[in-house]
Amino acid sequence: MSEFRPTLSRSPYGTAGEVVRNRVLRNTYWLLAISLIPTVLGAAVGMTSGLNQVMATSPGMTAIFFLIGAFGLMFAIEKNKESSLGVGLLLLFTFFMGLMLSRMLGFVLGMSNGTQLVMFAFGGTAAVFGTMATLASTVKRDLSGMAKFMFIGVVILILASLANIFLQLPALMLTISLVAIVIFSAFMLIDLQRVVNGGETNYVSATLAIYLDVYNVFSNLLAILGIFGGNRE
């Protein structure tokens, strides 16, 4: 869950700061791309093992398992972000997130047009990422001040999502997904701008933050497409 925001530090100015900024930016994009591989593998394991069906029958326990696993791994990543162990933990985290995503993927792929919906969600997420990356390079205003307000929105989303496990209100689920896409798109812009402007000096922390933004945009976009565009066989 991207309600956990890694602590970002300021980089030095001048030529040395420019070198650090370019290195962090390059490594972040590379690690972000690599992190998609264990995500896909985790989703595949979740669906082929039947774990996605188990999660679907126990949404309450799944939510608890997800929160404990996600927060635990994120805490461990931040503690070890200066070493290669941090990279390994990040890849383990993305595998875990893929496992959690298998529930939604299994539901959508069970539709006659499920593959098409997944591709639409992927394309939509790529479009959002491209837009936010462009804005991060062109917007001059420092947007980091927005993060605390976005964080409040994330907390409200978590509480609403937990409540909807019991309420099972389609309208509330749709509202949560729409608001989540807006909030995490904004977080994506903020996190990308920090890296582009040299406000983040650790590429592991940068990758973790941006990955969470991308993951949440994709999963919520997929949920909306499943609600409105899905054709059950």
N, C-alpha and C positions, 0 to 999 in steps of 0.2 A: 504494500500500500504506500502511496506516495505521501501520506500524511507525515512521514519521517523525512525531514529535510536535512541533508548533510551540512555540517558547518563549513562555510566558505570563508577563505582567508584572502586578504589582499596581497597582490604580487608587487614586487619592487618596480619602480619606474625606470625609464631609460632603456639602453640597448640590452642590458641583462634581462630586464623585465620583458622586453619584446621576444627574446629567445625563449624564455620560460613560457610565455603566452602561446607562441607558435607550437612548442613541443606539447604542451597540455592539450591544445586544440586538436593537434594531429593524433595524439594517443587516445584522446577521448573518442574521436570518430571511429578509429580503428577498433577499440575495445567495444564500443557500442555495436558495431557491425558484427563482431565476433560473438557478442552476447546473445545474438538472435539464434545462433546455432543450438546451444543448450536449451533455449526456450522452445524451439521446435521439437527437439528430442524429448523434452519433458512432456510436451503436449501429446506426442506420439505414444510415449510410454503410458501416460494416463488413460488414453483411449484404448490402446491394445490390451492393457491389463484389466480393464473394467473398473479402474479406480474412479473414472468420471461418473459411472453409474452409482457407485457407492456414495460419492459426494452428493449426488442428486437426491438420494433417499435420506440423507442426514445433513440438511443445510446448516442447522445450528452447530453441530460438532465440526462441520467443515469450516465455518466462520472462525471458531475458536482455534482450530488447528492452523488456519491460514494466518491469523493475527500473531499467534505465538511464533510460528515458523518464520514469518516475514520480518517481524521486529527483531527476533533473535539473530537472524542472519545479517540484517542491516547493522545492528549494533556491533557484531563481530567484524563486519567489513570496515566500519569506521575505525575500530580499534587497531586494525592491521593494514590500514590504507597505505602506509609508507613501505610496505614489504610486498614480495611476490605472493605471500599468503593472502593478502587482500584481493588480488586478482583472482586467485583460485576460489575464494569465498564468494566473490561477485558472480563468477560463472556458476557456482553451485546455487546461488540465489536465483539466477535466471532460469536454471533447470527447475527449481522448486516453483517458480512462477508459471512455468510452462505446464507443470503438473496441475496447478490450480486452474489454469486456463482451459484444461481439457474438458471440464464440465460444460462450459459454454460452447466450446468447439464441437463437442459431441452432440449437443442439442441442435446446433445450427446445421451441422453436416448431415443430420438425420432428415433434413428437408430435401425436397427434390432439387432445389436450386441452392443448396447449402454451399457448395464449392464456389459458386458465383458470388454469394454473399460474403464469404471469407475474403475473396479477392477484392471485392468492393471496399471492405473494411480496411484491408491492407493498403489499397490505393488511396483511400481517404486519409489514412494516417500518414502515409508518405507525403501527401499534399500538404497536410497540416505542418509536418516537420519541415518541409521545404520552405513554406511560407514563414514559419517562425525563425528559421535559420537566416533567411533573407532579411527579415525585420531586425533580428539581433545585430546584424552587420551594418544596418542603415540608421536605426533609431539612436539618436544621440543622448536622449534623456536616460538617466539611470533609473531602471524600473525595479530595483531591489526592494524599495520601500513597499511595493505592492504585496510582497511575499507574506507578511504577517496577516493581511486581510484575506489572502487566498487560503492561508492555513486555517483560519476560522471556518471558511467555507468547507474545507476538507473534513474538519471535525464534525460539522453538521451533516455532511454526506455520509460519514461513517455511522453516525447515530441513526440516521434515516434508513440506511441500508440494513442495519441490525434490526430495527423495528419492523422493516418490511419482510424479514424472514418469517415473522409470525402473522403479519397483517395480510401479506400476499396481495397487494393492491397493484394491478398493472399500471394504473395512472401514476402512482408514486414511483414505481420502477422506471417508467419513461422519464419522469421529471428528474430523478436522480441521475440517469444516464446523460440527459441533455446538459444539466448543470455541470456534471463531472467533465464532460468534453470541453466546456468553456473554461473551467478552472484549470484543468491540466494542460490545456493549450497555452493559457497564460503563464503557468509555471514553466512550461517548455521554453517560452520566450525569455523569461527571467533567467533561467538556468543557462540557456545558450548565450545570452548577452554577457553573463558573468564570465563565461569561458572566453568569448570573443574579446572582451575588454580587459582580460587579464585579472579578473577578480577571483579566479580559482586557480590554485597552484598545484592541485593534486588531481590527476586524471581519473583515479579510481572513484573519488567522491563525485567528480563531475559526471562520470558515466553512470553511476548509481542514480543520481538525481534525474538525468535526462532519460534513462531507461524507464524509470517509474512513470515519467510523464508520457512517454510513447506507449507504454503498456496500458495505462489507464485510458488513453484516448482510443486505442485499438479495441480494447475489451468493451468499452461502453458504446462505441460506434457499432461494433458487431451485435451488441444486445439490441440496439435500436433497429438495425437492419433485420434482425431475427423477428422482432415484433411486427414490423410493418411490411417487410418484403418476403417473409418466409412462406413457402408452400409445403405443407405437410403432405407426405406421400400417402 
